[in-house]
Amino acid sequence: MESTLADLKKNYALPVFLIETKEGMEELAEAFRKQPWVEEIELDGRQLRIQAVNMTQGRDGVLRLLRDNNALYTKVEAEAVSLEEVFMKVMRR
């Protein structure tokens, strides 16, 4: 299996969004879990890490869900996917 790094990222790297809020993180995490475009969620204190099926659905979905839930967020950002995450996805297949 020979692929370039760009090919691996394109085929295996799903976009990740980080969200921090002042309150209501558990309820917000539950709302994200119900979304069909969410692949994986990690909740760590006041930070929520969401892996989306693609960048467009993730970006639009994150913003829409924050608005619809009147979330008092302090940070929303797209995170670069690490090589370790790409490697783990390739190995799982």
Residue frames as a rotation matrix with the C-alpha (Angstrom) as fourth column:
MET 1
0.584 0.812 0.000 0.00
0.812 -0.584 0.000 0.00
0.000 0.000 -1.000 0.00
GLU 2
-0.624 -0.774 -0.108 1.68
0.760 -0.633 0.143 3.16
-0.180 0.007 0.984 -1.19
SER 3
0.535 0.764 0.360 -0.06
0.781 -0.610 0.133 6.46
0.321 0.210 -0.923 -0.70
THR 4
-0.469 -0.628 0.621 1.10
0.299 -0.774 -0.557 9.99
0.831 -0.076 0.551 -0.31
LEU 5
-0.853 0.131 -0.505 0.41
0.472 -0.223 -0.853 11.85
-0.224 -0.966 0.128 2.91
ALA 6
-0.741 0.603 -0.294 -2.12
-0.645 -0.762 0.061 14.00
-0.187 0.235 0.954 1.05
ASP 7
-0.363 0.602 -0.712 -3.94
-0.387 0.597 0.702 10.88
0.847 0.531 0.016 -0.17
LEU 8
-0.600 0.083 -0.795 -4.03
0.630 0.662 -0.406 9.41
0.493 -0.745 -0.450 3.33
LYS 9
-0.889 0.268 -0.372 -5.40
0.097 -0.682 -0.725 12.62
-0.448 -0.680 0.580 4.83
LYS 10
-0.617 0.677 -0.401 -8.00
-0.768 -0.406 0.496 12.93
0.173 0.614 0.770 2.08
ASN 11
-0.222 0.519 -0.826 -9.22
-0.252 0.787 0.563 9.35
0.942 0.333 -0.044 2.53
TYR 12
-0.106 0.095 -0.990 -8.92
0.713 0.701 -0.009 8.88
0.693 -0.706 -0.142 6.29
ALA 13
-0.885 -0.304 -0.353 -8.73
0.465 -0.597 -0.654 12.24
-0.012 -0.743 0.670 8.07
LEU 14
0.149 0.974 0.172 -12.10
0.856 -0.214 0.471 13.49
0.496 0.077 -0.865 9.24
PRO 15
-0.268 -0.245 0.932 -12.43
-0.047 -0.963 -0.266 17.12
0.962 -0.115 0.246 10.32
VAL 16
-0.170 0.118 -0.978 -12.35
0.948 0.289 -0.130 17.83
0.268 -0.950 -0.161 14.05
PHE 17
0.068 0.275 0.959 -13.95
-0.013 -0.961 0.276 20.78
0.998 -0.032 -0.061 15.82
LEU 18
-0.617 -0.287 -0.732 -13.11
0.730 0.137 -0.669 21.94
0.292 -0.948 0.125 19.34
ILE 19
0.141 0.724 0.675 -15.74
0.058 -0.687 0.725 23.75
0.988 -0.063 -0.139 21.38
GLU 20
-0.780 -0.278 -0.561 -15.42
0.578 0.026 -0.816 25.28
0.241 -0.960 0.141 24.83
THR 21
0.113 0.873 0.475 -18.40
0.221 -0.488 0.844 26.60
0.969 0.010 -0.248 26.78
LYS 22
-0.566 -0.230 0.791 -19.02
-0.618 -0.517 -0.592 28.26
0.545 -0.825 0.150 30.11
GLU 23
-0.516 0.487 0.705 -21.82
-0.564 0.427 -0.707 25.88
-0.645 -0.762 0.054 31.04
GLY 24
0.458 0.889 0.024 -24.16
-0.613 0.336 -0.715 23.18
-0.643 0.313 0.699 29.76
MET 25
-0.397 -0.726 -0.561 -21.48
-0.910 0.235 0.341 21.05
-0.116 0.646 -0.755 28.13
GLU 26
-0.805 0.105 0.584 -23.15
-0.007 0.983 -0.185 17.70
-0.594 -0.153 -0.790 28.92
GLU 27
0.250 0.968 0.035 -26.45
0.162 -0.006 -0.987 18.78
-0.955 0.252 -0.158 27.32
LEU 28
0.395 -0.190 -0.899 -24.60
-0.817 -0.521 -0.249 20.16
-0.421 0.832 -0.361 24.32
ALA 29
-0.717 -0.697 0.007 -22.62
-0.642 0.664 0.384 16.92
-0.272 0.271 -0.923 23.92
GLU 30
-0.456 0.637 0.622 -25.87
0.282 0.766 -0.578 14.96
-0.844 -0.089 -0.529 23.98
ALA 31
0.573 0.656 -0.491 -27.33
-0.225 -0.450 -0.864 17.19
-0.788 0.606 -0.110 21.27
PHE 32
-0.026 -0.671 -0.741 -24.23
-0.981 -0.124 0.147 16.60
-0.191 0.731 -0.655 19.10
ARG 33
-0.763 -0.286 0.580 -24.43
-0.282 0.954 0.099 12.82
-0.582 -0.088 -0.808 19.63
LYS 34
0.070 0.921 0.384 -27.85
0.254 0.356 -0.899 12.82
-0.965 0.161 -0.209 17.94
GLN 35
0.388 0.050 -0.920 -26.54
-0.697 -0.638 -0.328 14.40
-0.603 0.769 -0.213 14.73
PRO 36
0.902 0.028 0.430 -26.04
0.203 0.852 -0.482 12.11
-0.380 0.522 0.763 11.70
TRP 37
0.747 -0.646 0.156 -22.94
-0.078 -0.318 -0.945 14.05
0.660 0.694 -0.288 10.57
VAL 38
0.337 -0.624 0.705 -21.09
-0.941 -0.227 0.250 13.42
0.004 -0.747 -0.664 13.86
GLU 39
0.271 -0.368 -0.889 -18.63
-0.277 0.855 -0.438 10.53
0.922 0.365 0.130 13.69
GLU 40
0.004 -0.372 -0.928 -17.16
0.823 0.528 -0.208 10.73
0.567 -0.763 0.309 17.21
ILE 41
0.547 0.191 0.815 -17.35
-0.240 -0.897 0.372 12.92
0.802 -0.399 -0.445 20.33
GLU 42
-0.205 -0.595 -0.777 -14.99
0.800 0.356 -0.483 13.36
0.564 -0.721 0.403 23.27
LEU 43
0.687 0.435 0.582 -16.00
-0.025 -0.786 0.617 15.41
0.727 -0.438 -0.529 26.30
ASP 44
-0.126 -0.793 -0.596 -13.23
0.860 0.212 -0.464 16.59
0.494 -0.571 0.656 28.61
GLY 45
-0.546 -0.020 -0.838 -14.43
0.660 -0.626 -0.415 19.04
-0.516 -0.780 0.355 31.23
ARG 46
0.213 0.613 -0.761 -15.38
-0.010 -0.777 -0.629 22.23
-0.977 0.142 -0.159 29.43
GLN 47
-0.424 -0.422 -0.802 -14.00
-0.796 -0.249 0.552 21.11
-0.432 0.872 -0.230 26.07
LEU 48
0.493 0.630 0.601 -15.88
-0.081 0.721 -0.689 19.11
-0.866 0.291 0.406 23.46
ARG 49
-0.613 -0.700 -0.367 -14.02
-0.539 0.030 0.842 17.50
-0.579 0.713 -0.395 20.56
ILE 50
0.441 0.861 0.254 -16.27
-0.225 0.380 -0.897 16.59
-0.869 0.339 0.361 17.62
GLN 51
-0.787 -0.608 0.104 -15.21
-0.091 0.281 0.956 14.56
-0.611 0.742 -0.276 14.63
ALA 52
0.203 0.893 -0.401 -17.48
-0.558 -0.231 -0.797 15.18
-0.805 0.386 0.452 11.64
VAL 53
0.424 0.030 0.905 -18.01
0.511 0.818 -0.266 13.11
-0.748 0.575 0.331 8.49
ASN 54
-0.001 -0.515 0.857 -16.86
0.946 -0.278 -0.166 16.05
0.323 0.811 0.487 6.36
MET 55
-0.824 -0.484 -0.294 -15.82
0.557 -0.786 -0.269 19.68
-0.101 -0.385 0.917 6.72
THR 56
-0.734 0.569 0.370 -18.92
-0.197 -0.700 0.686 21.28
0.650 0.431 0.626 5.20
GLN 57
0.267 0.878 -0.397 -21.45
0.218 0.347 0.912 19.35
0.939 -0.330 -0.099 7.27
GLY 58
-0.035 -0.367 -0.930 -19.32
0.977 0.182 -0.108 19.73
0.209 -0.912 0.352 10.37
ARG 59
-0.929 -0.367 0.044 -18.80
0.357 -0.922 -0.149 23.48
0.095 -0.122 0.988 10.04
ASP 60
-0.509 0.807 0.299 -22.44
-0.367 -0.518 0.773 24.20
0.779 0.284 0.559 9.25
GLY 61
0.264 0.648 -0.714 -23.73
0.340 0.630 0.698 21.71
0.902 -0.427 -0.054 11.81
VAL 62
-0.395 -0.488 -0.778 -21.57
0.902 -0.046 -0.430 22.94
0.174 -0.871 0.459 14.66
LEU 63
-0.990 -0.013 0.137 -22.59
0.001 -0.996 -0.085 26.55
0.138 -0.084 0.987 14.15
ARG 64
-0.263 0.965 -0.013 -26.27
-0.347 -0.082 0.934 25.68
0.900 0.251 0.356 13.72
LEU 65
0.209 0.338 -0.918 -26.35
0.614 0.685 0.392 23.48
0.761 -0.646 -0.065 16.84
LEU 66
-0.698 -0.498 -0.515 -24.60
0.715 -0.439 -0.544 26.11
0.045 -0.747 0.663 18.97
ARG 67
-0.873 0.420 0.248 -27.12
-0.343 -0.891 0.298 28.72
0.346 0.175 0.922 17.80
ASP 68
-0.056 0.938 -0.342 -30.16
-0.209 0.324 0.923 26.46
0.976 0.123 0.178 18.25
ASN 69
0.257 0.091 -0.962 -29.07
0.779 0.570 0.262 25.53
0.572 -0.817 0.076 21.79
ASN 70
0.807 0.039 0.589 -28.19
-0.156 -0.948 0.276 29.11
0.570 -0.314 -0.759 22.79
ALA 71
0.567 -0.669 -0.482 -24.78
0.808 0.565 0.167 27.81
0.161 -0.484 0.860 23.85
LEU 72
0.938 -0.346 -0.016 -22.52
-0.322 -0.889 0.325 30.25
-0.127 -0.299 -0.946 25.67
TYR 73
0.705 -0.699 0.122 -19.36
0.705 0.671 -0.228 29.16
0.078 0.247 0.966 23.93
THR 74
0.672 -0.574 -0.468 -15.96
-0.174 -0.737 0.654 30.70
-0.720 -0.358 -0.595 24.54
LYS 75
-0.410 -0.841 -0.353 -14.10
-0.667 0.013 0.745 28.93
-0.622 0.541 -0.566 21.74
VAL 76
0.729 0.482 0.486 -14.93
0.030 0.687 -0.727 27.19
-0.684 0.544 0.486 18.46
GLU 77
0.057 -0.750 -0.659 -12.17
-0.892 -0.334 0.304 26.07
-0.448 0.571 -0.688 16.13
ALA 78
0.942 0.073 -0.327 -11.36
-0.250 0.805 -0.539 23.52
0.224 0.589 0.776 13.47
GLU 79
0.417 -0.806 0.421 -8.40
-0.522 0.167 0.837 21.38
-0.744 -0.568 -0.351 14.48
ALA 80
0.045 -0.507 -0.861 -5.76
-0.946 0.256 -0.200 19.95
0.322 0.823 -0.468 12.18
VAL 81
0.955 0.295 0.017 -5.83
-0.290 0.926 0.242 16.16
0.056 -0.236 0.970 12.13
SER 82
0.200 -0.937 0.286 -2.65
-0.807 0.008 0.590 14.56
-0.555 -0.349 -0.755 13.47
LEU 83
-0.219 -0.395 -0.892 -0.65
-0.829 0.557 -0.043 11.94
0.514 0.730 -0.450 11.60
GLU 84
-0.950 -0.106 0.293 -1.26
-0.272 0.740 -0.615 9.60
-0.151 -0.664 -0.732 14.54
GLU 85
-0.128 0.982 0.136 -5.02
-0.419 0.071 -0.905 9.82
-0.899 -0.173 0.403 13.99
VAL 86
0.347 0.179 -0.921 -4.62
-0.938 0.096 -0.334 9.11
0.028 0.979 0.201 10.27
PHE 87
-0.625 -0.678 -0.387 -2.36
-0.640 0.729 -0.243 6.15
0.447 0.096 -0.889 11.06
MET 88
-0.790 0.367 0.491 -4.86
-0.240 0.550 -0.800 4.70
-0.564 -0.750 -0.347 13.56
LYS 89
0.269 0.926 -0.265 -7.70
-0.650 -0.028 -0.759 4.96
-0.710 0.377 0.594 11.02
VAL 90
0.107 -0.309 -0.945 -5.61
-0.922 0.325 -0.210 3.25
0.372 0.894 -0.251 8.35
MET 91
-0.848 -0.530 -0.017 -4.68
-0.471 0.767 -0.436 0.44
0.244 -0.362 -0.900 10.74
ARG 92
-0.466 0.755 0.462 -8.32
-0.402 0.285 -0.870 -0.13
-0.789 -0.591 0.170 11.77
ARG 93
0.378 0.666 -0.643 -9.38
-0.864 0.004 -0.503 -0.82
-0.333 0.746 0.577 8.17
